Amino acid sequence: MKFKLGNIKVQILNIERAILTRMLQKHTHSDNSYELHYICAGVGYVVINNTTYDLTQNTLYVTGPNIEHEQVSDKSNPMEEYCIYFEVNTNSDLFVSNSESFENILFNRRFWLGSDKYNIYPLLIQLIYELDNKTLGYNIQVESLIKQILVCLVRNYSKGNQYSNGIQDTEKSNSSDINDKRCIITDRYFLYEYSDITLNNLASRLGLGIRQTQRFLLKHYGKTFIKMKFESKMNAATYLLIHGDYIISQIADKLGYSSSEQFYRVFKKHFGISPSDYIKQNRSDSLVFS
């Protein structure tokens, strides 16, 4: 779905409601991409650029381009959240970068977290209802609801409560529909399929050649395939060591390493600490089995 809000164009890439029992390790999104999260039940925390924030009922937060984040649920009371993944682009001829307009605030705010003061929850409930039932005129209703949600989001920004980081950056490129879809595929590929990531496989998923895929990653993520693959595995490793119910040899296997010893060497070289010491420093139940 695409629509205009003043001088910006918004494209909705994904909408979902989920109970977060799955692993959501550290990751970032491509240029122009934003993720709105609303926690409606349960508890947990999110790590934003290495800073930890508690998440409870009625917490609203947004992560924009290049904001590294990792979300973790309490196993005994997992979070239930609504999530809207969207892209924002501007008409550069009309966009005023130093304006305090609605469009400017939405476009430039890379991170915000706080309690929702503008009653977004009923709008999200209605949004999911419309998408599930697809009754007559639902597409008009969905667009209207999303616009209301985004307005409420920016109004929350203006309240100034809790944490925010509005990084100014108006030199963002417009993406074609196919590149939007490729960014979604890439995000999920590195987030969930870290154990057997290959350049050939990713290229096939994206419908690109090998060199085209490498250029695509450099353009949209500013990183090489090798760097993204390695970061994906290391991010998954830290998550599994702290939050997974696996011994180290099982983690090495899940990450695609040929042996525990190889995993030990790579992990220690990258973090300056062994996996077993990492567990001891970060887990209360720090009994280690290799």
Secondary structure in CASP SS format (residue, H / E / C, confidence):
PFRMAT SS
TARGET T0000
AUTHOR 0000-0000-0000
METHOD secondary structure of the structure
MODEL  1
M C 1.00
K E 1.00
F E 1.00
K E 1.00
L E 1.00
G C 1.00
N C 1.00
I E 1.00
K E 1.00
V E 1.00
Q E 1.00
I E 1.00
L E 1.00
N E 1.00
I E 1.00
E E 1.00
R E 1.00
A E 1.00
I E 1.00
L C 1.00
T C 1.00
R C 1.00
M C 1.00
L E 1.00
Q E 1.00
K E 1.00
H E 1.00
T C 1.00
H C 1.00
S C 1.00
D C 1.00
N C 1.00
S E 1.00
Y E 1.00
E E 1.00
L E 1.00
H E 1.00
Y E 1.00
I E 1.00
C E 1.00
A E 1.00
G C 1.00
V C 1.00
G E 1.00
Y E 1.00
V E 1.00
V E 1.00
I E 1.00
N C 1.00
N C 1.00
T E 1.00
T E 1.00
Y E 1.00
D E 1.00
L E 1.00
T C 1.00
Q C 1.00
N C 1.00
T E 1.00
L E 1.00
Y E 1.00
V E 1.00
T E 1.00
G C 1.00
P C 1.00
N C 1.00
I C 1.00
E C 1.00
H E 1.00
E E 1.00
Q E 1.00
V E 1.00
S E 1.00
D E 1.00
K C 1.00
S C 1.00
N E 1.00
P C 1.00
M C 1.00
E E 1.00
E E 1.00
Y E 1.00
C E 1.00
I E 1.00
Y E 1.00
F E 1.00
E E 1.00
V E 1.00
N E 1.00
T E 1.00
N C 1.00
S C 1.00
D C 1.00
L C 1.00
F C 1.00
V C 1.00
S C 1.00
N C 1.00
S C 1.00
E C 1.00
S C 1.00
F H 1.00
E H 1.00
N H 1.00
I H 1.00
L H 1.00
F H 1.00
N H 1.00
R C 1.00
R C 1.00
F E 1.00
W E 1.00
L E 1.00
G E 1.00
S E 1.00
D C 1.00
K C 1.00
Y C 1.00
N C 1.00
I H 1.00
Y H 1.00
P H 1.00
L H 1.00
L H 1.00
I H 1.00
Q H 1.00
L H 1.00
I H 1.00
Y H 1.00
E H 1.00
L H 1.00
D H 1.00
N H 1.00
K C 1.00
T C 1.00
L C 1.00
G C 1.00
Y H 1.00
N H 1.00
I H 1.00
Q H 1.00
V H 1.00
E H 1.00
S H 1.00
L H 1.00
I H 1.00
K H 1.00
Q H 1.00
I H 1.00
L H 1.00
V H 1.00
C H 1.00
L H 1.00
V H 1.00
R H 1.00
N H 1.00
Y H 1.00
S H 1.00
K H 1.00
G C 1.00
N C 1.00
Q C 1.00
Y E 1.00
S E 1.00
N E 1.00
G C 1.00
I C 1.00
Q C 1.00
D C 1.00
T C 1.00
E C 1.00
K C 1.00
S C 1.00
N C 1.00
S C 1.00
S C 1.00
D H 1.00
I H 1.00
N H 1.00
D H 1.00
K H 1.00
R H 1.00
C H 1.00
I H 1.00
I H 1.00
T H 1.00
D H 1.00
R H 1.00
Y H 1.00
F H 1.00
L H 1.00
Y H 1.00
E C 1.00
Y H 1.00
S H 1.00
D H 1.00
I C 1.00
T C 1.00
L H 1.00
N H 1.00
N H 1.00
L H 1.00
A H 1.00
S H 1.00
R H 1.00
L H 1.00
G C 1.00
L C 1.00
G C 1.00
I H 1.00
R H 1.00
Q H 1.00
T H 1.00
Q H 1.00
R H 1.00
F H 1.00
L H 1.00
L H 1.00
K H 1.00
H H 1.00
Y H 1.00
G C 1.00
K C 1.00
T C 1.00
F H 1.00
I H 1.00
K H 1.00
M H 1.00
K H 1.00
F H 1.00
E H 1.00
S H 1.00
K H 1.00
M H 1.00
N H 1.00
A H 1.00
A H 1.00
T H 1.00
Y H 1.00
L H 1.00
L H 1.00
I H 1.00
H H 1.00
G C 1.00
D C 1.00
Y C 1.00
I C 1.00
I H 1.00
S H 1.00
Q H 1.00
I H 1.00
A H 1.00
D H 1.00
K H 1.00
L C 1.00
G C 1.00
Y C 1.00
S C 1.00
S C 1.00
S H 1.00
E H 1.00
Q H 1.00
F H 1.00
Y H 1.00
R H 1.00
V H 1.00
F H 1.00
K H 1.00
K H 1.00
H H 1.00
F H 1.00
G C 1.00
I C 1.00
S C 1.00
P H 1.00
S H 1.00
D H 1.00
Y H 1.00
I H 1.00
K H 1.00
Q H 1.00
N H 1.00
R C 1.00
S C 1.00
D C 1.00
S C 1.00
L C 1.00
V C 1.00
F C 1.00
S C 1.00
END
